[in-house]
Amino acid sequence: MRTLCYSVRLESLSRISAKAFRAVAFDGSTDIIPASCIMGADDDVVKSDAYWIAAWILEKKSIQYSCKKQAWFDESGNILPDYTVEKHKPTKIEAKDNNIITQLKK
């Protein structure tokens, strides 16, 4: 099973029990996040602390987050490779009567 997670920048994330964390965002919003929904720290962010949190729980909570940086995780908490498939549909080109280029003809 795959889980969509967002990278959420937080002012603080503190453990309040074995099963829950208290998350405080920079705008002052505070909420309780289950420990099973936090996949770990996002090491790519340098300016502040960011954590990978499941997208489905963020929709139910009142904490500030952005959907810009997202990743898929498997059951064991490993990041899955992200790729997109784009299909190219070529345009229809009409056939010419001849292939003679007049500038190259002697």
N, C-alpha and C positions, 0 to 999 in steps of 0.2 A: 504494500500500500504506500502511496506517495502522499506527502503533505506539502502544500504550498505555504511558504513562510515569507514574511517581510522582515527586512532589516529595520529595526526600530531604535532610534537614538533616545536614550533615557538619561535623565539626570542622576537617578539612582535606581538600583534593583537590589532589594534586600530580601533575604529568606526570612519568612515569618513562621514557617512550620516545615515539616518534612515534605508536604505536598503543595505548598503555595509560596509565591513571591509577592512582594509589594513593589509595584512599578510606579515611579514618579517621572513624568515627562517634564520638558522644559517650560511648558505653559502652565504648570502647576497641577495638571490633572493627575489624579492618583487612582489606581485600581489594583485589584488582586488578580494575579495571573496564576493558573495552575502550573505546577512544575513540569508536568508532562507536555505542556504546550511551548516550553522554551527549549529550543534546540541547542543553544550555546551562544557564545560571543561571536560577533562579526569582527574579525581581525583586520579587515580591509579599511575600516573607518579609523582615522587617527585623531581627529579633533575632539571626539567625545566617545563615551561608551555606547556601543550599539549591540543589540542582541537579536538573534533570529527567533521570531515568535510566530506561531501558527496563525494563518490568515483568518481561519474560521472563528477563532476566539477573539481576535481584534475587532471583528465586526460586531460582536456582542458587548464589548467593553467600551468605556468612555475615554480611553487613553488616546492621546494624539499620535498618529502614525502616518506614513506615506507609503504609497504602493509602487514607488519608483524602482526600488531595489528589491527584487524577489528571487527566490530560489526554491527548488524542490528538494525535499529530504526523504530518505527511505526510513524504514522502521528502526534501524539502528542509529539514526542520527547523522548519516553521511550525506553530503551534498551530491545530488545526482547531476550528470552533465545536462546542460541546457542548450537546446538547439531548436531552430525553427525551420519548417519545410515551406519553401516558396515555390510555386509552380509558375513556369513561364509559358504563356500562350502566344506563339508567334503570330504576327499579322499576315494576312493573306496577300501575296504579291502576284500580280498578273504576269503571265508569260509574254515574252517579247517575240516578234516575228523573226528577227535575226540578231546575231550577236556581233555584228560588224561595227567597229569603232572607226568612224570616218577620219579622225585625226591621226590614227596609226596606220591607215591604209596608204600604200604607195601608189 
